[in-house]
Amino acid sequence: MHVHLQQPADGAQAPRFLRLTLVPDLFGGWELLRESGRVGARSQLRRELYLKADEARHAYEKARDAELHRGFQILSHGD
C-alpha cells in the first residue's frame, strides 16, 4: 500500500513531496516508510515499525489525512 503526495508549487521553491509506503517486514510486523523532501533535491526517509497490521494501517491513514489537511494533493496511490 502506498500513496505519493505533493504540495502545489508556490513560485520560487520546488514543491514538497511525501511518499507513504506500508509493507510487511521479515519478522511478521509492519513498516511504515515516510520519504519526504523537495522535488529534485535529497529526500529524508523515516521508518516506523508496528507489530499489528491494524495499528500500521491506522498510522498510515492518519499520516495521509494530516498531509491532505496541510494542502498536499494525491498524485498516485495503490494498494
SVG drawing of the C-alpha trace seen along z (x, -y; Angstrom):
<svg xmlns="http://www.w3.org/2000/svg" viewBox="-8 -33 28 46">
<polyline fill="none" stroke="black" stroke-width="0.4" points="0.0,0.0 1.4,-3.4 0.5,-7.0 2.5,-9.8 1.5,-13.3 2.8,-16.7 2.2,-20.3 1.4,-22.7 4.4,-24.8 4.5,-28.2 6.8,-30.0 10.4,-30.4 10.9,-27.0 10.4,-23.5 7.2,-21.8 7.5,-19.4 6.5,-15.7 5.7,-12.9 5.6,-9.2 4.0,-6.9 4.5,-3.1 3.2,-0.4 4.9,3.0 5.2,6.2 8.6,6.8 10.5,10.1 9.5,10.8 5.7,10.7 5.3,7.0 4.7,3.9 6.8,1.0 5.5,-2.5 8.1,-4.3 7.9,-8.1 10.0,-9.6 9.8,-13.4 11.6,-16.4 11.6,-18.9 11.2,-17.7 14.6,-17.4 16.5,-17.5 17.7,-15.0 14.9,-13.3 14.6,-12.1 13.4,-8.6 11.9,-7.6 10.8,-4.1 8.2,-3.3 7.7,0.3 4.4,1.8 3.5,5.3 -0.1,5.3 -1.5,4.6 -4.4,2.6 -2.1,0.3 0.1,-0.2 -2.9,-0.9 -4.2,-3.4 -0.8,-5.3 -0.7,-5.3 -4.2,-6.7 -3.6,-9.3 -0.3,-10.5 -2.0,-10.7 -5.0,-12.6 -2.8,-15.0 -0.9,-15.9 -4.1,-16.3 -5.3,-18.7 -2.0,-20.7 -2.7,-21.2 -0.9,-18.2 -2.6,-16.6 -2.5,-12.9 -0.5,-12.2 -0.7,-8.4 -1.8,-5.6 -2.0,-1.9 -3.0,1.0"/>
</svg>
